[in-house]
Amino acid sequence: MVLTGGFAPVSDRVWVWRYPVLDVNLSLVVGDAGALLVDTLSGPSQARELADGVRAVTSLPVRVVNTHAHFDHCFGNGVIAEVLGVEEFWAGPGVAQRLSGDTTELRERIVASYGHLDAVMAAELPALVPLPPNRLVEGVVELDLGGVVARVWPVGHAHSPGDVVVACEGVVICGDIVEEGAPPQTGDADVRGWVAALGRLLPEMTGPVVPGHGAVVDAAFVAAQMRDLEALA
């Protein structure tokens, strides 16, 4: 397991952890009565480390949003549910379906492609049974955390089927529809839908933008990435 530095604030209420395995971002919105964790990493050991990081920031009850169904953003759900007592896992349409049923072949492909990055993750994935989300984001969902509201909404098939974003306190948490440090991954994408989603989101991006991977960016970075995707489309 790779030990890392934990959450750092990007606003009064929003914290981000840039996790080194796959350079994934986790976000934590902390209200007066509850907290919202965005994404849960790749497996049990990573998720236990994440849970410790959450509890280093807050002891409040936690809800979870999975930005999409890719393993590095949601395969920690089961441990997060167990360790943090999470009962609500929110995600876009289709994510629960992807994580239900037999995921053996999917997990084998993940180990073959990414297992070299974290030996513990690779050892855990063959026996992992993903926990699907149990709350559906079909339109704008407002999660009142006490003193702050996190807005969650679906953006359609962009980076992947079922992408959602979260906005709070001028911070937009994008999942993998924005990626910094490497070219956007398009293997599961509808590139034209992705460009349209970013175009709709740009007016919302007046402050920090948290990508699914890499450093926190801004609207200018997103506009440039949208132009790159337009050229690809």
Number of C-alpha atoms within 10 A of each C-alpha: 12 14 10 14 10 18 21 14 14 16 15 10 17 24 19 22 20 22 21 15 18 16 18 23 29 25 27 26 27 27 21 13 14 19 27 26 24 26 32 30 28 26 27 21 17 24 23 19 17 25 20 14 17 24 12 11 16 16 13 17 16 25 23 24 27 28 30 30 24 19 19 21 24 30 27 25 26 20 22 30 19 12 12 18 12 17 16 15 24 25 30 28 20 15 24 22 11 18 20 13 11 11 14 14 9 14 20 14 11 18 19 10 11 14 17 11 15 16 13 16 21 20 13 16 22 16 9 16 18 24 18 22 24 13 16 17 18 16 12 13 16 14 15 16 20 12 11 19 18 20 16 25 19 23 24 19 22 23 26 25 21 23 28 30 25 25 21 16 16 14 21 26 29 24 27 25 30 25 25 19 9 9 11 17 13 15 9 12 16 17 21 15 17 24 24 17 20 23 15 10 16 16 9 15 18 12 15 17 24 29 24 27 24 19 17 19 17 18 19 11 14 22 15 11 20 22 14 14 18 14 10 11 12
